[in-house]
Amino acid sequence: MLDLAILGLLREQEMHGYELKRRLGDTLGLLATVSFGSLYPALARLEASGAVEALAPGAQGGSGPPPAPRPEAPAAPIPMTGSLGGERAAYRNLGRPDASSPSGAPTRAPRRSREGRTRKVYAITPVGLALFEALLAGGEGPRDAEDDRSFALRLAFARHLSPEARLRLLERRRMALTLRRERLAARSRPPDAYWAALVQHRAESLEGDIAWIERLIEAERRRAGPAAASHPTPLVSLSAARPRA
């Protein structure tokens, strides 16, 4: 699922790892907790398979060459006083503000800034585009319709599916939610009022989700036809699109 999300975002534009992580949380919402420890191995795996590529510095569109690293100031020499205690004191004073300097700059050379480092910018390749389309269209099984995160991720990129595939995605989801509602109704009587309140909340949430899916299906059917492919739906935040109980 993470591979699908990465490829879908890179299909929109080139990004570095930090921006990818931010977009996974801000735009997709459901992958907000992905860590760099998961993201960078996934990027490395996709890069090794040829699905994504790291652009050369300055090759990404409009970003220009990276800034040059700042030169490091030479460290001030430690005075050799012949006294072990004096030399230790001089060493401890390195990095403290220098009273003789107009700016109060430290006498010790500053640590190298991260500004000189070049962020690795990733772009999708033709191999990645084919993989993205295969992963996006691969959610045909009942498990994908049942899994909330898998469905939400595919819905986020559903504009890249054909109108027929979008309808299948929504109708499978409606069937999965309807089965959930039936299973919930078939459960035994809750043992107390608090448990019953939770069951009622879940039932109301399912009714809201089913009504939401019905609206999407009707809208998709109205858009069905040649014009649907030429007017894709913009990517929106799933957390805002999903109805709240």
Buried (B, 14 or more C-beta within 10 A) or exposed (E): BBBBBBBBBBBEEBBBBEBBBEBBBEBBBBBEEBEEEEBBEBBEBBBEEEBBBBBEBEEBEEBEEEEEEEEEEEEBEEEEEEEEEEBEEBEEBBBEEBEEEEEEEBBBBEEEEEEEEEBEBBBBBEBBBEBBBEBBBEBEEEEBBBBBBBBBBBBBBBBBBEBEBBBBBBBBBBBBBEEBBEEEEEEEEEEEEEEEEEBEEBBEBBBBBBEBBEEBBEEBEEBEEEEBEEEEEEBEEBBEEBEEE
